[in-house]
């Protein structure tokens, strides 16, 4: 008979030890380096993510191997896992600035000067 890990942890670890372990797990998830790592940290298979995105598992595999993706593609990938993609620009002499309109297909994007740029149909 299988025993759930949660049961083992509750019986063998103090609440403080469990809190530290959960905090460390959160740190490791925050340190992912690839899209594949991100998907695995969310306990999703390529097949399940492909189903959510409406693409094939092969396409998910190819996407995860790419080093250069469109922002709209990356946003879709993250949102399919229940997340939200934020793009933050940082300069040494200014506070960080969030770019919220980039990577949204078919939407106008702010240029940051009070006007709106037309949607871009080319690469991100």
ChimeraX commands (.cxc) that place a marker at each C-alpha (Angstrom):
marker #1 position 0.00,0.00,0.00 radius 0.5
marker #1 position 1.36,3.39,-0.98 radius 0.5
marker #1 position 1.85,6.09,1.64 radius 0.5
marker #1 position 1.53,9.74,0.70 radius 0.5
marker #1 position 4.67,11.82,1.20 radius 0.5
marker #1 position 2.61,14.41,3.06 radius 0.5
marker #1 position 1.71,11.80,5.69 radius 0.5
marker #1 position 5.36,10.84,6.14 radius 0.5
marker #1 position 6.41,14.48,6.47 radius 0.5
marker #1 position 3.67,15.21,9.02 radius 0.5
marker #1 position 4.73,12.25,11.14 radius 0.5
marker #1 position 8.50,12.67,10.87 radius 0.5
marker #1 position 9.00,16.46,10.69 radius 0.5
marker #1 position 8.20,19.22,13.11 radius 0.5
marker #1 position 6.01,22.09,11.85 radius 0.5
marker #1 position 9.13,24.28,11.67 radius 0.5
marker #1 position 11.00,21.67,9.60 radius 0.5
marker #1 position 8.03,21.39,7.23 radius 0.5
marker #1 position 7.86,25.19,6.92 radius 0.5
marker #1 position 11.58,25.36,6.07 radius 0.5
marker #1 position 11.24,22.52,3.55 radius 0.5
marker #1 position 8.27,24.24,1.88 radius 0.5
marker #1 position 10.19,27.53,1.76 radius 0.5
marker #1 position 13.17,25.79,0.15 radius 0.5
marker #1 position 10.90,24.10,-2.38 radius 0.5
marker #1 position 9.48,27.52,-3.27 radius 0.5
marker #1 position 13.05,28.85,-3.73 radius 0.5
marker #1 position 13.93,25.97,-6.05 radius 0.5
marker #1 position 10.82,26.59,-8.12 radius 0.5
marker #1 position 11.79,30.26,-8.34 radius 0.5
marker #1 position 15.23,29.28,-9.69 radius 0.5
marker #1 position 14.10,27.40,-12.79 radius 0.5
marker #1 position 16.30,27.95,-15.82 radius 0.5
marker #1 position 14.27,26.51,-18.68 radius 0.5
marker #1 position 10.68,26.23,-19.79 radius 0.5
marker #1 position 10.95,22.49,-19.19 radius 0.5
marker #1 position 12.04,23.12,-15.58 radius 0.5
marker #1 position 9.10,25.47,-15.13 radius 0.5
marker #1 position 6.63,22.92,-16.50 radius 0.5
marker #1 position 8.07,20.15,-14.32 radius 0.5
marker #1 position 7.95,22.38,-11.24 radius 0.5
marker #1 position 4.21,22.73,-11.93 radius 0.5
marker #1 position 3.88,18.90,-12.17 radius 0.5
marker #1 position 2.66,19.03,-15.76 radius 0.5
marker #1 position 3.56,16.66,-18.57 radius 0.5
marker #1 position 4.21,17.87,-22.08 radius 0.5
marker #1 position 1.10,15.98,-23.18 radius 0.5
marker #1 position -1.11,17.73,-20.62 radius 0.5
marker #1 position 0.32,21.16,-21.41 radius 0.5
marker #1 position -0.17,20.49,-25.14 radius 0.5
marker #1 position -3.80,19.63,-24.44 radius 0.5
marker #1 position -4.31,22.90,-22.54 radius 0.5
marker #1 position -2.61,24.92,-25.28 radius 0.5
marker #1 position -4.39,23.11,-28.09 radius 0.5
marker #1 position -1.15,22.00,-29.75 radius 0.5
marker #1 position 0.71,18.71,-30.07 radius 0.5
marker #1 position 3.12,17.30,-27.50 radius 0.5
marker #1 position 5.83,17.50,-30.17 radius 0.5
marker #1 position 5.26,21.26,-30.44 radius 0.5
marker #1 position 5.63,21.65,-26.66 radius 0.5
marker #1 position 8.89,19.68,-26.83 radius 0.5
marker #1 position 10.23,21.90,-29.61 radius 0.5
marker #1 position 9.15,25.06,-27.77 radius 0.5
marker #1 position 10.97,23.96,-24.63 radius 0.5
marker #1 position 14.21,23.48,-26.58 radius 0.5
marker #1 position 14.14,26.94,-28.16 radius 0.5
marker #1 position 16.25,29.74,-26.74 radius 0.5
marker #1 position 14.39,32.53,-28.53 radius 0.5
marker #1 position 10.58,32.68,-28.37 radius 0.5
marker #1 position 7.95,35.31,-29.04 radius 0.5
marker #1 position 6.64,37.03,-25.94 radius 0.5
marker #1 position 3.10,36.07,-26.95 radius 0.5
marker #1 position 4.15,32.40,-27.12 radius 0.5
marker #1 position 5.89,32.60,-23.75 radius 0.5
marker #1 position 2.86,34.35,-22.22 radius 0.5
marker #1 position 0.53,31.61,-23.54 radius 0.5
marker #1 position 2.84,28.89,-22.20 radius 0.5
marker #1 position 2.97,30.47,-18.73 radius 0.5
marker #1 position -0.76,31.21,-18.62 radius 0.5
marker #1 position -1.54,27.60,-19.64 radius 0.5
marker #1 position 0.20,26.56,-16.42 radius 0.5
marker #1 position -1.89,29.00,-14.38 radius 0.5
marker #1 position 0.79,31.68,-14.16 radius 0.5
marker #1 position 1.17,35.28,-15.25 radius 0.5
marker #1 position 4.11,36.60,-17.26 radius 0.5
marker #1 position 5.50,39.95,-16.13 radius 0.5
marker #1 position 8.18,41.76,-18.10 radius 0.5
marker #1 position 10.18,44.11,-15.87 radius 0.5
marker #1 position 12.72,46.61,-17.21 radius 0.5
marker #1 position 15.43,47.65,-14.77 radius 0.5
marker #1 position 17.82,50.56,-15.09 radius 0.5
marker #1 position 20.53,51.35,-12.52 radius 0.5
marker #1 position 19.31,54.91,-11.98 radius 0.5
marker #1 position 15.52,54.38,-12.02 radius 0.5
marker #1 position 12.90,52.22,-10.34 radius 0.5
marker #1 position 11.81,49.08,-12.24 radius 0.5
marker #1 position 9.17,49.55,-14.93 radius 0.5
marker #1 position 6.63,46.85,-15.85 radius 0.5
marker #1 position 5.85,46.52,-19.55 radius 0.5
marker #1 position 2.32,45.18,-19.55 radius 0.5
marker #1 position 1.27,45.39,-23.19 radius 0.5
marker #1 position 4.04,43.43,-24.89 radius 0.5
marker #1 position 3.40,39.96,-26.17 radius 0.5
marker #1 position -0.35,40.24,-26.44 radius 0.5
marker #1 position -1.44,39.33,-29.96 radius 0.5
marker #1 position -3.79,41.81,-31.58 radius 0.5
marker #1 position -3.70,44.31,-28.74 radius 0.5
marker #1 position -2.39,47.85,-28.93 radius 0.5
marker #1 position 0.69,48.46,-26.82 radius 0.5
marker #1 position 1.69,51.54,-24.90 radius 0.5
marker #1 position 4.98,53.08,-25.92 radius 0.5
marker #1 position 5.27,54.75,-22.51 radius 0.5
marker #1 position 4.85,58.25,-23.96 radius 0.5
marker #1 position 1.10,58.56,-23.54 radius 0.5
marker #1 position 0.34,57.20,-27.01 radius 0.5
marker #1 position -0.42,53.75,-28.26 radius 0.5
marker #1 position 1.52,51.76,-30.80 radius 0.5
marker #1 position -0.26,49.65,-33.39 radius 0.5
marker #1 position -0.15,45.90,-32.81 radius 0.5
marker #1 position 3.01,44.36,-34.24 radius 0.5
marker #1 position 2.53,41.33,-36.43 radius 0.5
marker #1 position 6.22,40.37,-36.64 radius 0.5
marker #1 position 8.46,38.56,-34.18 radius 0.5
marker #1 position 8.29,39.71,-30.55 radius 0.5
marker link #1:1,2 radius 0.2
marker link #1:2,3 radius 0.2
marker link #1:3,4 radius 0.2
marker link #1:4,5 radius 0.2
marker link #1:5,6 radius 0.2
marker link #1:6,7 radius 0.2
marker link #1:7,8 radius 0.2
marker link #1:8,9 radius 0.2
marker link #1:9,10 radius 0.2
marker link #1:10,11 radius 0.2
marker link #1:11,12 radius 0.2
marker link #1:12,13 radius 0.2
marker link #1:13,14 radius 0.2
marker link #1:14,15 radius 0.2
marker link #1:15,16 radius 0.2
marker link #1:16,17 radius 0.2
marker link #1:17,18 radius 0.2
marker link #1:18,19 radius 0.2
marker link #1:19,20 radius 0.2
marker link #1:20,21 radius 0.2
marker link #1:21,22 radius 0.2
marker link #1:22,23 radius 0.2
marker link #1:23,24 radius 0.2
marker link #1:24,25 radius 0.2
marker link #1:25,26 radius 0.2
marker link #1:26,27 radius 0.2
marker link #1:27,28 radius 0.2
marker link #1:28,29 radius 0.2
marker link #1:29,30 radius 0.2
marker link #1:30,31 radius 0.2
marker link #1:31,32 radius 0.2
marker link #1:32,33 radius 0.2
marker link #1:33,34 radius 0.2
marker link #1:34,35 radius 0.2
marker link #1:35,36 radius 0.2
marker link #1:36,37 radius 0.2
marker link #1:37,38 radius 0.2
marker link #1:38,39 radius 0.2
marker link #1:39,40 radius 0.2
marker link #1:40,41 radius 0.2
marker link #1:41,42 radius 0.2
marker link #1:42,43 radius 0.2
marker link #1:43,44 radius 0.2
marker link #1:44,45 radius 0.2
marker link #1:45,46 radius 0.2
marker link #1:46,47 radius 0.2
marker link #1:47,48 radius 0.2
marker link #1:48,49 radius 0.2
marker link #1:49,50 radius 0.2
marker link #1:50,51 radius 0.2
marker link #1:51,52 radius 0.2
marker link #1:52,53 radius 0.2
marker link #1:53,54 radius 0.2
marker link #1:54,55 radius 0.2
marker link #1:55,56 radius 0.2
marker link #1:56,57 radius 0.2
marker link #1:57,58 radius 0.2
marker link #1:58,59 radius 0.2
marker link #1:59,60 radius 0.2
marker link #1:60,61 radius 0.2
marker link #1:61,62 radius 0.2
marker link #1:62,63 radius 0.2
marker link #1:63,64 radius 0.2
marker link #1:64,65 radius 0.2
marker link #1:65,66 radius 0.2
marker link #1:66,67 radius 0.2
marker link #1:67,68 radius 0.2
marker link #1:68,69 radius 0.2
marker link #1:69,70 radius 0.2
marker link #1:70,71 radius 0.2
marker link #1:71,72 radius 0.2
marker link #1:72,73 radius 0.2
marker link #1:73,74 radius 0.2
marker link #1:74,75 radius 0.2
marker link #1:75,76 radius 0.2
marker link #1:76,77 radius 0.2
marker link #1:77,78 radius 0.2
marker link #1:78,79 radius 0.2
marker link #1:79,80 radius 0.2
marker link #1:80,81 radius 0.2
marker link #1:81,82 radius 0.2
marker link #1:82,83 radius 0.2
marker link #1:83,84 radius 0.2
marker link #1:84,85 radius 0.2
marker link #1:85,86 radius 0.2
marker link #1:86,87 radius 0.2
marker link #1:87,88 radius 0.2
marker link #1:88,89 radius 0.2
marker link #1:89,90 radius 0.2
marker link #1:90,91 radius 0.2
marker link #1:91,92 radius 0.2
marker link #1:92,93 radius 0.2
marker link #1:93,94 radius 0.2
marker link #1:94,95 radius 0.2
marker link #1:95,96 radius 0.2
marker link #1:96,97 radius 0.2
marker link #1:97,98 radius 0.2
marker link #1:98,99 radius 0.2
marker link #1:99,100 radius 0.2
marker link #1:100,101 radius 0.2
marker link #1:101,102 radius 0.2
marker link #1:102,103 radius 0.2
marker link #1:103,104 radius 0.2
marker link #1:104,105 radius 0.2
marker link #1:105,106 radius 0.2
marker link #1:106,107 radius 0.2
marker link #1:107,108 radius 0.2
marker link #1:108,109 radius 0.2
marker link #1:109,110 radius 0.2
marker link #1:110,111 radius 0.2
marker link #1:111,112 radius 0.2
marker link #1:112,113 radius 0.2
marker link #1:113,114 radius 0.2
marker link #1:114,115 radius 0.2
marker link #1:115,116 radius 0.2
marker link #1:116,117 radius 0.2
marker link #1:117,118 radius 0.2
marker link #1:118,119 radius 0.2
marker link #1:119,120 radius 0.2
marker link #1:120,121 radius 0.2
marker link #1:121,122 radius 0.2
marker link #1:122,123 radius 0.2
marker link #1:123,124 radius 0.2
view
